[in-house]
Amino acid sequence: MTSHNAAEAALRGLGVCCAVANTVLHTILVPDHLEEMFYIGVLFAVGSAVMLGVAVALILMRRALIAWLTGALVSLGMIVGFVLSRTVGLPGGYYEPGWEAPYGPLSVLVEALFVLTFLVWLGDRTAHGVVPGLPRRTAHAPAPAERDLSDTGRDLSKRV
């Protein structure tokens, strides 16, 4: 295993741990938030489900850019929501005083750690000349010689 592969595995592992921790922390809070402010509980449930999907995708996908981006965007959104809910408040008059220990600080920690891990992963891939790209399609388009040119009047079978 090369050092690049070891770094890739370690960063993905840390990303998976952060995504799972985020899922657990927010899932625990869903019932209370559904009662307190329904849409916040729904957002927690959706965020938890998405982060669980991110964790699975980081494990299974060979090219995980979409998983990393999704997890980073959801994590940043959760951090912003946390900060807004404790400063200016959220729609519907939702305002939370304090950090709601231990869940608040732990959530912000794993969300920030996920984003930082993503940035390190991205920097590591760039440093090793591996351009992070979108997943490739499994079905490939036919090669140019395999295209049906019958509508052009040319017959490929007569070519030698």
C-alpha positions as CSV (number, residue, x, y, z in Angstrom):
1,M,0.0,0.0,0.0
2,T,1.4,3.4,-1.0
3,S,1.4,6.3,1.3
4,H,-1.2,8.0,-0.9
5,N,-3.5,4.9,-0.5
6,A,-2.9,4.8,3.2
7,A,-3.8,8.5,3.5
8,E,-6.9,8.0,1.3
9,A,-8.0,5.2,3.6
10,A,-7.4,7.1,6.8
11,L,-9.1,10.2,5.6
12,R,-12.1,8.2,4.3
13,G,-12.2,6.4,7.7
14,L,-12.2,9.7,9.6
15,G,-14.9,11.0,7.3
16,V,-17.1,8.0,7.9
17,C,-16.6,8.3,11.6
18,C,-17.6,12.0,11.5
19,A,-20.7,11.2,9.3
20,V,-21.8,8.4,11.6
21,A,-21.3,10.5,14.7
22,N,-23.3,13.3,13.1
23,T,-26.1,10.9,12.3
24,V,-26.2,9.5,15.8
25,L,-26.1,12.9,17.5
26,H,-28.9,14.4,15.4
27,T,-31.0,11.3,15.4
28,I,-31.0,11.4,19.2
29,L,-32.4,15.0,19.1
30,V,-35.1,14.4,16.5
31,P,-38.0,13.5,18.8
32,D,-37.5,16.5,21.1
33,H,-37.2,18.9,18.1
34,L,-40.2,17.4,16.4
35,E,-42.2,18.4,19.5
36,E,-40.6,21.7,20.0
37,M,-40.5,23.0,16.4
38,F,-41.6,20.4,13.8
39,Y,-39.6,21.6,10.8
40,I,-36.4,21.6,12.9
41,G,-37.0,17.9,13.8
42,V,-37.6,17.1,10.1
43,L,-34.4,18.9,9.2
44,F,-32.5,16.9,11.8
45,A,-34.0,13.6,10.5
46,V,-33.2,14.5,6.9
47,G,-29.7,15.6,7.8
48,S,-29.1,12.4,9.7
49,A,-30.3,10.3,6.8
50,V,-28.1,12.2,4.3
51,M,-25.1,11.9,6.5
52,L,-25.7,8.1,6.9
53,G,-25.8,7.9,3.1
54,V,-22.6,9.9,2.9
55,A,-20.9,7.4,5.3
56,V,-22.0,4.5,3.2
57,A,-20.9,6.2,0.0
58,L,-17.5,7.0,1.4
59,I,-17.1,3.3,2.1
60,L,-18.4,1.9,-1.2
61,M,-17.6,4.5,-3.9
62,R,-14.3,4.4,-5.6
63,R,-14.6,8.0,-6.7
64,A,-16.2,9.7,-3.7
65,L,-16.1,13.4,-4.6
66,I,-19.9,13.6,-4.6
67,A,-20.1,12.0,-1.1
68,W,-17.5,14.3,0.2
69,L,-19.2,17.4,-1.2
70,T,-22.6,16.4,0.0
71,G,-21.2,15.7,3.5
72,A,-19.3,19.0,3.6
73,L,-22.4,21.0,2.4
74,V,-24.7,19.3,4.9
75,S,-22.1,19.8,7.7
76,L,-21.7,23.5,6.9
77,G,-25.4,23.9,6.7
78,M,-25.8,22.4,10.2
79,I,-23.1,24.6,11.6
80,V,-24.8,27.7,10.1
81,G,-28.2,26.5,11.4
82,F,-26.7,26.0,14.9
83,V,-25.1,29.5,14.9
84,L,-28.2,31.2,13.6
85,S,-30.5,29.4,16.1
86,R,-28.4,30.8,18.9
87,T,-27.9,34.3,17.6
88,V,-30.6,35.8,15.4
89,G,-33.0,32.8,15.6
90,L,-34.6,30.8,12.8
91,P,-38.0,31.1,11.1
92,G,-41.0,30.5,13.3
93,G,-39.4,32.2,16.3
94,Y,-37.1,29.3,17.0
95,Y,-34.3,30.4,19.3
96,E,-32.0,28.1,21.4
97,P,-30.1,29.7,24.3
98,G,-26.7,28.2,25.1
99,W,-24.8,25.3,23.6
100,E,-27.1,22.5,24.7
101,A,-24.2,20.4,26.0
102,P,-23.1,17.8,25.2
103,Y,-25.0,17.5,21.9
104,G,-24.3,21.1,20.6
105,P,-20.6,21.1,21.0
106,L,-20.2,17.5,19.9
107,S,-22.3,18.2,16.8
108,V,-20.3,21.3,15.8
109,L,-17.1,19.4,16.4
110,V,-17.9,16.4,14.2
111,E,-19.3,18.7,11.5
112,A,-16.2,20.9,11.5
113,L,-14.0,17.9,11.5
114,F,-15.8,16.4,8.5
115,V,-15.3,19.6,6.6
116,L,-11.6,19.8,7.5
117,T,-11.1,16.2,6.6
118,F,-12.7,16.8,3.2
119,L,-10.3,19.7,2.6
120,V,-7.3,17.6,3.6
121,W,-8.6,14.8,1.3
122,L,-9.0,17.3,-1.5
123,G,-5.5,18.7,-0.9
124,D,-3.9,15.3,-0.7
125,R,-5.5,14.2,-4.0
126,T,-4.4,17.4,-5.7
127,A,-0.9,17.1,-4.3
128,H,-0.6,13.6,-5.8
129,G,-1.9,14.7,-9.2
130,V,-5.2,12.9,-8.8
131,V,-7.9,15.2,-10.0
132,P,-11.0,14.5,-8.0
133,G,-13.8,14.0,-10.5
134,L,-17.3,12.9,-10.7
135,P,-18.1,9.2,-10.7
136,R,-17.7,7.6,-14.1
137,R,-20.7,6.0,-15.8
138,T,-20.6,2.3,-15.7
139,A,-22.2,1.9,-19.2
140,H,-19.9,3.3,-21.9
141,A,-21.0,5.0,-25.1
142,P,-20.2,3.0,-28.2
143,A,-16.9,3.6,-29.8
144,P,-17.0,5.7,-33.0
145,A,-16.5,2.7,-35.2
146,E,-19.5,1.0,-33.6
147,R,-22.0,3.7,-34.3
148,D,-24.8,3.1,-36.6
149,L,-24.2,5.1,-39.7
150,S,-27.0,3.6,-41.7
151,D,-28.7,6.9,-42.0
152,T,-25.7,8.4,-43.8
153,G,-25.8,5.8,-46.5
154,R,-22.3,4.4,-45.7
155,D,-21.9,0.7,-45.0
156,L,-19.1,-0.1,-42.6
157,S,-19.2,-3.8,-43.4
158,K,-17.6,-3.0,-46.8
159,R,-14.5,-1.4,-45.2
160,V,-11.4,-3.5,-45.1
